[in-house]
Amino acid sequence: MCYNIAYIEKRAERISAHYGAFFKPEDRQLKFFHVSGFVHPQVYVITQEEPQWIQAYEWGLIPAWCKDEKQAEEINNHTLNAMCETIFEKPSFRASIRKKRCLVIVSGFYEWHTLGKKKFPFYIHHKSGEFFSMGGIYEHWLNKTTGELHRTFSIITTPANRLLSVIHNSKMRMPLIFTKKDEKQWIHHDLSKEKITSLMKPLPDGELKAYSVSRRITNRKLNSNTEEVMEPLDYTELQGLNFN
């Protein structure tokens, strides 16, 4: 699955040039070394409807059909991820996957390797060291009580590739990650179900790198949004295992 990400890119112009899109002035403030989806952070996305803008959306999709705030709060902890195998069937996702797809911009993400009764966190990033695009879906939900419009999204997951099968060995899942050539296709209008399905596949082997990091990201008493959490940390228990 994918519940923990990082975004540390400082140069907005590099991202704008890559995507051919621009940040809205009010949204150019995000940076996190680690953030959990369960706090429902704002994350940069590029939507199918407005591909010219890079916008901050709340992680945890709230379907437009939600009746009230109580129902929205019950749903959004369960919509951080959407499995590619069932996304066309689930009530929370089936409308968005056809007409509201998005790119989620990240620097990397975190997953855990299970060894016996212990779990070891890993930071996974693109081999280039650059930001990259995860595949997502989005929705807009209007709170009729407050009048507030919530712009929300979910990250799609796929079966793991070879690297993530080794690291995330308890779940064997990974986020949908695009090569550059597939980014624009994902947010193109009028894609058939067959074409959308063909794009939801594991990233080819060799595109990602990973290393083990501190368990600080799971310690609720400590601030995990610090550069320290991204520093490599070797564990004696993992010596001899190949994670790249």
LOLO-63154 format. One record per residue (C-alpha): residue in one letter; x, y, z; residue number from 1. Coordinates in steps of 0.25 Angstrom, whole numbers, plus 5000, padded with zeros to 4 digits. Layout:
N
R  code  east  north    up  pos
R     A     X      Y     Z  NUM
...
//
This chain:
244
R  code  east  north    up  pos
R     M  5000   5000  5000    1
R     C  5005   5015  5001    2
R     Y  5002   5023  5013    3
R     N  5015   5030  5015    4
R     I  5021   5040  5005    5
R     A  5032   5051  5004    6
R     Y  5032   5064  4996    7
R     I  5045   5072  4997    8
R     E  5047   5078  4984    9
R     K  5050   5093  4986   10
R     R  5051   5098  4972   11
R     A  5037   5100  4967   12
R     E  5041   5104  4953   13
R     R  5047   5090  4951   14
R     I  5034   5084  4953   15
R     S  5026   5094  4945   16
R     A  5036   5092  4933   17
R     H  5034   5076  4935   18
R     Y  5019   5076  4935   19
R     G  5016   5089  4926   20
R     A  5008   5094  4938   21
R     F  5008   5105  4948   22
R     F  5007   5106  4963   23
R     K  4995   5114  4968   24
R     P  5002   5125  4977   25
R     E  4994   5120  4990   26
R     D  4999   5106  4988   27
R     R  5014   5108  4987   28
R     Q  5017   5105  5001   29
R     L  5018   5090  5003   30
R     K  5030   5082  5008   31
R     F  5031   5070  5016   32
R     F  5042   5059  5019   33
R     H  5031   5050  5024   34
R     V  5016   5051  5025   35
R     S  5005   5040  5027   36
R     G  4992   5040  5019   37
R     F  4985   5038  5032   38
R     V  4987   5052  5036   39
R     H  4980   5056  5022   40
R     P  4991   5066  5018   41
R     Q  4991   5075  5006   42
R     V  4999   5069  4994   43
R     Y  5002   5074  4980   44
R     V  4994   5068  4969   45
R     I  4991   5071  4954   46
R     T  4976   5068  4951   47
R     Q  4970   5063  4938   48
R     E  4961   5075  4938   49
R     E  4971   5086  4940   50
R     P  4985   5080  4935   51
R     Q  4991   5094  4934   52
R     W  4991   5096  4949   53
R     I  4999   5089  4960   54
R     Q  4989   5089  4972   55
R     A  4989   5085  4987   56
R     Y  4978   5074  4989   57
R     E  4975   5067  5002   58
R     W  4979   5052  5003   59
R     G  4967   5043  5006   60
R     L  4957   5044  4995   61
R     I  4943   5048  4999   62
R     P  4932   5044  4988   63
R     A  4923   5055  4983   64
R     W  4911   5046  4988   65
R     C  4915   5047  5003   66
R     K  4903   5052  5011   67
R     D  4909   5060  5022   68
R     E  4922   5062  5030   69
R     K  4921   5050  5039   70
R     Q  4920   5041  5027   71
R     A  4932   5048  5020   72
R     E  4940   5046  5033   73
R     E  4937   5031  5033   74
R     I  4941   5029  5018   75
R     N  4954   5037  5016   76
R     N  4962   5028  5025   77
R     H  4958   5017  5016   78
R     T  4961   5024  5003   79
R     L  4976   5028  5004   80
R     N  4978   5016  4994   81
R     A  4970   5010  4983   82
R     M  4974   4996  4978   83
R     C  4975   4996  4963   84
R     E  4968   4982  4962   85
R     T  4955   4987  4968   86
R     I  4955   5002  4965   87
R     F  4944   5001  4954   88
R     E  4935   4994  4964   89
R     K  4937   5001  4977   90
R     P  4926   5012  4979   91
R     S  4936   5022  4985   92
R     F  4945   5021  4973   93
R     R  4937   5016  4960   94
R     A  4933   5030  4956   95
R     S  4946   5037  4958   96
R     I  4955   5026  4951   97
R     R  4947   5029  4938   98
R     K  4947   5044  4938   99
R     K  4955   5050  4950  100
R     R  4969   5044  4949  101
R     C  4981   5052  4954  102
R     L  4997   5051  4956  103
R     V  5002   5052  4970  104
R     I  5015   5059  4971  105
R     V  5025   5053  4981  106
R     S  5040   5051  4984  107
R     G  5039   5037  4990  108
R     F  5031   5028  4999  109
R     Y  5033   5019  5011  110
R     E  5029   5004  5013  111
R     W  5033   4994  5023  112
R     H  5040   4980  5022  113
R     T  5036   4969  5031  114
R     L  5046   4960  5037  115
R     G  5040   4951  5048  116
R     K  5033   4960  5057  117
R     K  5041   4972  5054  118
R     K  5038   4983  5043  119
R     F  5049   4991  5037  120
R     P  5045   5004  5029  121
R     F  5051   5007  5016  122
R     Y  5051   5020  5008  123
R     I  5048   5018  4993  124
R     H  5051   5028  4982  125
R     H  5054   5029  4967  126
R     K  5068   5025  4962  127
R     S  5070   5039  4957  128
R     G  5068   5045  4971  129
R     E  5057   5054  4964  130
R     F  5042   5056  4967  131
R     F  5033   5046  4960  132
R     S  5018   5044  4958  133
R     M  5009   5034  4965  134
R     G  4995   5031  4959  135
R     G  4983   5036  4966  136
R     I  4968   5039  4965  137
R     Y  4961   5051  4971  138
R     E  4948   5057  4975  139
R     H  4941   5070  4980  140
R     W  4932   5069  4992  141
R     L  4923   5081  4997  142
R     N  4921   5081  5012  143
R     K  4906   5087  5011  144
R     T  4907   5090  5026  145
R     T  4919   5099  5025  146
R     G  4919   5102  5010  147
R     E  4934   5098  5010  148
R     L  4939   5091  4997  149
R     H  4948   5079  5000  150
R     R  4957   5075  4988  151
R     T  4962   5061  4991  152
R     F  4970   5050  4985  153
R     S  4974   5035  4986  154
R     I  4987   5028  4982  155
R     I  4985   5016  4973  156
R     T  4993   5003  4976  157
R     T  4997   4992  4968  158
R     P  5004   4978  4970  159
R     A  5018   4980  4974  160
R     N  5030   4980  4965  161
R     R  5042   4972  4968  162
R     L  5048   4982  4978  163
R     L  5035   4985  4985  164
R     S  5033   4970  4986  165
R     V  5046   4969  4994  166
R     I  5043   4981  5003  167
R     H  5028   4981  5005  168
R     N  5028   4966  5007  169
R     S  5016   4966  5015  170
R     K  5006   4972  5006  171
R     M  5013   4971  4992  172
R     R  5007   4984  4987  173
R     M  5013   4998  4982  174
R     P  5007   5011  4978  175
R     L  5004   5013  4963  176
R     I  5017   5020  4958  177
R     F  5018   5026  4943  178
R     T  5029   5027  4934  179
R     K  5030   5041  4927  180
R     K  5023   5036  4915  181
R     D  5011   5031  4922  182
R     E  5009   5043  4931  183
R     K  5001   5051  4920  184
R     Q  4993   5039  4916  185
R     W  4988   5037  4930  186
R     I  4981   5051  4930  187
R     H  4977   5050  4916  188
R     H  4962   5052  4913  189
R     D  4953   5041  4908  190
R     L  4962   5029  4911  191
R     S  4954   5015  4910  192
R     K  4954   5006  4921  193
R     E  4963   4997  4914  194
R     K  4973   5008  4912  195
R     I  4972   5012  4927  196
R     T  4974   4998  4931  197
R     S  4986   4996  4923  198
R     L  4993   5008  4930  199
R     M  4991   5003  4944  200
R     K  5003   4993  4944  201
R     P  5015   4992  4953  202
R     L  5027   5001  4950  203
R     P  5038   4993  4942  204
R     D  5049   4988  4950  205
R     G  5061   4997  4951  206
R     E  5054   5010  4952  207
R     L  5054   5011  4967  208
R     K  5065   5011  4978  209
R     A  5063   5008  4993  210
R     Y  5070   5009  5006  211
R     S  5066   5006  5021  212
R     V  5064   5018  5030  213
R     S  5061   5021  5045  214
R     R  5048   5016  5052  215
R     R  5046   5031  5056  216
R     I  5035   5031  5045  217
R     T  5027   5022  5054  218
R     N  5029   5028  5067  219
R     R  5017   5037  5070  220
R     K  5025   5044  5081  221
R     L  5035   5050  5071  222
R     N  5033   5059  5060  223
R     S  5035   5051  5047  224
R     N  5035   5063  5038  225
R     T  5050   5065  5039  226
R     E  5062   5063  5030  227
R     E  5067   5052  5039  228
R     V  5057   5042  5036  229
R     M  5062   5041  5021  230
R     E  5076   5038  5025  231
R     P  5081   5024  5023  232
R     L  5081   5015  5035  233
R     D  5087   5001  5034  234
R     Y  5081   4989  5042  235
R     T  5090   4977  5046  236
R     E  5077   4968  5044  237
R     L  5077   4972  5029  238
R     Q  5091   4970  5026  239
R     G  5093   4961  5014  240
R     L  5079   4964  5008  241
R     N  5079   4971  4995  242
R     F  5069   4982  4994  243
R     N  5073   4988  4981  244
//
